[in-house]
């Protein structure tokens, strides 16, 4: 569960605090805007904004029940049923991965849903040997670590179908598929909510900036929350990593309260960006945050 609104407001103040800043500084202004967003007072064209912090709290509280309900939706249930039958009846990994429904469910559950439209690439990557440095899964991991993670998890190259045909693995993939679809429905209501949930769940497993940069969700959440401009992606990896470590003590990701507050901060910024885009008026919170912390010239 998320902290109480008053507690979150207090955490925001510390997250955005800049040493030696006065109450009239940009950092103080940003903190005030974030607190206003939490309390539901930030408006766009005169209307109250959807409260992203409350939405996150509700999603965390209802997650298990909502995912179960998502799995019962007719199309989702058909996909899971077809996936399960195909896995049980497959003779080879190659045959299995040629099934469009199998590939859709497997990639979506593995955090690679955006790659469903590239079946040939997905098949070659998942069938490659992740232990070999020149394998396709290894090569793709530079831009998306999920490829290597999936190849290592199912290890079709050396273990065939033995891993994926395990009933527990089938259940995990099916639940993962339903969860991703549930998260996508949340994003339609509250942009960034899926990323925030993923961040809260996995942040503690990341111990370096290089790891963060290799994971699309972590990269998005961290750079957005830190106010780093999108153009940082054009710099070399070491420069990007330094930009993160100079502004963030990654060891704090071992602290649940910090992780929760960081996710809340990310959501507040995403909401502000979404609200500012239609009118194109004023600076986004991300830019203000960057300027207040000296990240932008």
C-alpha positions in Angstrom: 0.0 0.0 0.0 1.1 3.6 -0.6 1.9 5.8 2.3 -0.8 8.2 3.6 -1.2 11.4 1.5 0.4 13.5 4.2 3.3 11.1 4.4 3.8 11.1 0.6 3.7 14.9 0.6 6.5 14.9 3.2 8.5 12.4 1.2 8.2 14.6 -1.9 9.6 17.5 0.0 12.7 15.5 0.8 13.0 13.9 -2.6 13.1 17.3 -4.3 15.1 19.1 -1.6 18.2 20.9 -2.8 20.8 21.8 -0.3 20.7 25.4 0.6 17.5 26.1 -1.3 15.0 28.5 0.0 11.2 28.2 0.1 11.0 30.4 -2.9 13.4 28.3 -5.0 12.4 26.3 -8.0 12.8 23.1 -6.0 10.3 24.4 -3.4 7.9 25.3 -6.2 8.2 21.8 -7.7 7.5 20.2 -4.3 4.4 22.4 -3.9 3.1 21.4 -7.3 3.6 17.7 -6.6 1.8 18.0 -3.2 -1.0 19.8 -5.0 -1.2 16.9 -7.5 -1.4 14.4 -4.7 -4.3 16.2 -3.0 -6.1 16.4 -6.4 -5.8 20.2 -6.8 -3.7 20.3 -9.9 -6.1 21.3 -12.8 -5.9 21.2 -16.5 -8.2 23.7 -18.2 -10.0 24.3 -15.0 -10.8 20.6 -14.3 -9.4 18.5 -11.4 -6.8 16.0 -12.5 -7.1 12.3 -11.9 -5.1 11.6 -8.7 -2.2 9.2 -9.8 -1.0 8.6 -6.3 -4.5 7.4 -5.2 -4.7 5.3 -8.4 -1.4 3.6 -7.6 -2.6 2.8 -4.0 -5.8 1.3 -5.3 -4.0 -0.7 -7.9 -1.6 -2.1 -5.4 -4.5 -3.0 -3.0 -6.6 -4.7 -5.7 -3.9 -6.2 -7.8 -4.5 -9.9 -7.0 -8.2 -9.8 -7.5 -8.1 -7.6 -10.6 -5.5 -9.9 -12.3 -7.7 -12.9 -11.6 -10.7 -11.0 -13.1 -8.6 -10.0 -16.1 -7.7 -13.7 -16.8 -11.5 -14.4 -17.0 -12.1 -11.9 -19.7 -13.3 -13.9 -22.8 -10.4 -12.9 -25.2 -7.8 -13.3 -22.5 -9.2 -16.7 -21.4 -9.1 -17.8 -25.1 -5.5 -16.8 -25.4 -4.4 -18.5 -22.2 -6.4 -21.7 -23.1 -4.8 -21.8 -26.6 -1.4 -21.1 -25.2 -1.6 -23.9 -22.6 -2.8 -26.5 -25.1 -0.1 -25.6 -27.6 2.6 -25.8 -25.0 1.4 -29.2 -23.8 1.2 -30.6 -27.3 4.3 -29.1 -28.9 7.1 -31.5 -30.1 9.9 -29.0 -30.5 10.6 -25.4 -29.5 10.7 -24.3 -33.1 7.2 -25.7 -33.7 5.9 -24.0 -30.5 7.3 -20.6 -31.3 5.7 -20.6 -34.7 2.3 -20.4 -33.1 1.2 -16.7 -33.1 -0.8 -17.0 -29.9 2.0 -18.7 -28.1 4.4 -16.0 -29.2 2.0 -13.3 -28.2 1.4 -14.7 -24.7 5.0 -15.6 -24.1 6.4 -12.2 -25.2 3.8 -10.2 -23.5 4.3 -12.0 -20.2 8.1 -11.6 -20.6 7.9 -7.8 -20.9 8.5 -8.0 -24.7 4.9 -7.3 -25.8 6.1 -4.5 -28.1 8.0 -7.2 -30.1 5.0 -9.3 -31.0 5.0 -7.8 -34.5 8.5 -9.2 -35.2 7.9 -13.0 -35.0 11.0 -14.0 -36.9 13.3 -11.9 -34.7 11.6 -13.2 -31.6 11.9 -16.8 -32.6 15.6 -16.5 -33.4 16.3 -14.6 -30.2 14.5 -17.1 -27.9 16.0 -20.1 -29.6 19.5 -18.7 -29.4 21.9 -20.0 -26.7 22.1 -17.2 -24.0 25.4 -18.6 -22.7 27.2 -17.7 -25.9 28.4 -14.1 -26.2 27.5 -13.9 -30.0 24.0 -15.2 -29.6 21.1 -13.0 -30.8 19.7 -12.8 -27.2 23.0 -11.5 -26.0 23.3 -9.0 -28.8 19.8 -7.7 -28.3 20.3 -7.4 -24.5 22.3 -4.2 -25.1 19.1 -2.3 -26.0 16.6 -4.5 -24.1 17.7 -6.8 -21.3 14.4 -8.7 -21.4 15.6 -10.6 -24.4 18.4 -12.2 -22.6 16.3 -12.7 -19.5 13.6 -14.6 -21.5 16.2 -16.7 -23.3 17.9 -17.7 -20.1 14.6 -18.4 -18.3 13.2 -20.8 -20.9 16.6 -21.9 -22.3 15.0 -23.5 -25.4 18.5 -23.9 -27.0 19.8 -26.4 -24.5 16.7 -27.6 -22.6 14.1 -27.8 -25.3 10.6 -27.8 -24.0 11.4 -29.1 -20.5 11.2 -25.7 -18.8 8.1 -24.3 -20.5 6.1 -27.5 -20.2 6.4 -27.4 -16.4 2.9 -26.8 -15.2 4.1 -24.2 -12.7 5.8 -22.3 -15.5 2.7 -22.5 -17.7 0.7 -21.0 -14.8 3.3 -18.3 -14.2 3.3 -17.2 -17.9 -0.5 -17.3 -18.0 -0.8 -15.1 -14.9 1.9 -12.8 -16.2 0.0 -12.3 -19.5 -3.2 -11.4 -17.6 -1.2 -9.1 -15.4 0.4 -7.2 -18.3 -3.0 -6.7 -19.9 -4.5 -5.5 -16.6 -1.6 -3.0 -16.3 -2.3 -1.8 -19.8 -5.9 -1.1 -18.9 -4.6 0.9 -15.9 -2.4 3.0 -18.2 -5.4 4.0 -20.2 -6.8 5.7 -17.1 -3.6 6.8 -15.5 -0.5 7.1 -17.8 2.6 5.6 -16.3 0.8 3.4 -13.7 2.0 0.2 -15.2 5.6 1.4 -15.1 5.2 2.5 -11.5 3.9 -0.9 -10.4 6.7 -2.7 -12.3 9.3 -0.4 -10.7 8.0 -1.0 -7.2 8.1 -4.7 -7.7 11.6 -4.9 -9.2 13.6 -1.9 -8.1 15.4 -3.8 -5.3 17.0 -6.1 -7.9 18.8 -3.2 -9.6 22.1 -2.3 -8.1 23.8 -0.3 -10.9 23.0 2.5 -13.4 24.1 0.2 -16.2 21.4 -2.3 -15.2 18.8 0.5 -15.0 19.7 1.7 -18.5 19.4 -1.9 -19.9 15.8 -2.2 -18.7 13.2 -0.1 -20.6 10.8 0.3 -17.7 13.5 1.1 -15.1 15.2 3.5 -17.5 11.9 5.4 -18.1 11.0 5.6 -14.5 14.4 6.7 -13.2 15.2 9.2 -15.9 11.8 10.7 -15.7 11.8 11.0 -11.9 15.2 12.5 -12.0 14.2 15.1 -14.6 16.8 13.9 -17.1 16.0 15.1 -20.6 15.2 12.5 -23.3 18.3 13.6 -25.3 20.5 11.9 -22.8 19.8 8.7 -24.8 22.1 10.0 -27.5 25.1 10.1 -25.1 27.4 7.1 -24.5 26.4 4.6 -21.8 29.0 5.7 -19.3 27.8 9.3 -19.5 24.2 8.2 -19.0 25.2 6.1 -16.1 27.1 9.0 -14.4 24.1 11.3 -14.9 22.0 8.8 -12.9 24.6 8.0 -10.1 25.4 11.7 -9.6 21.8 12.3 -8.7 20.6 9.0 -7.2 21.9 6.7 -4.5 20.8 3.4 -6.0 21.3 1.6 -2.7 18.1 3.4 -1.6 16.2 1.0 -3.9 16.6 -1.5 -1.1 14.3 0.7 1.0 10.5 0.1 0.3 9.5 3.5 1.5 12.0 5.2 -0.8 10.9 3.0 -3.8 7.3 3.9 -3.1 8.0 7.6 -2.9 10.1 7.5 -6.0 7.3 5.8 -7.9 4.8 8.4 -6.6 7.2 11.1 -7.8 7.4 9.5 -11.3 3.6 9.4 -11.6 3.2 13.0 -10.6 5.7 14.1 -13.2 4.0 11.9 -15.9 0.6 13.4 -15.0 2.0 16.9 -15.2 3.6 16.3 -18.6 0.3 14.8 -19.9 -1.7 17.8 -18.7 0.8 20.4 -20.1 1.0 18.9 -23.6 -2.5 19.8 -24.9 -2.2 23.5 -24.0 1.6 23.8 -24.6 1.7 26.3 -21.8 4.3 26.6 -19.2 7.3 24.3 -18.4 6.8 20.7 -17.7 7.6 19.4 -14.2 10.4 17.4 -15.6 12.1 20.5 -17.0 11.5 22.4 -13.8 13.0 19.5 -11.8 16.0 19.3 -14.1 16.6 23.1 -13.9 16.2 23.2 -10.1 18.8 20.4 -9.7 21.2 21.8 -12.2 20.6 19.0 -14.8 19.8 21.3 -17.6 21.7 24.4 -18.7 
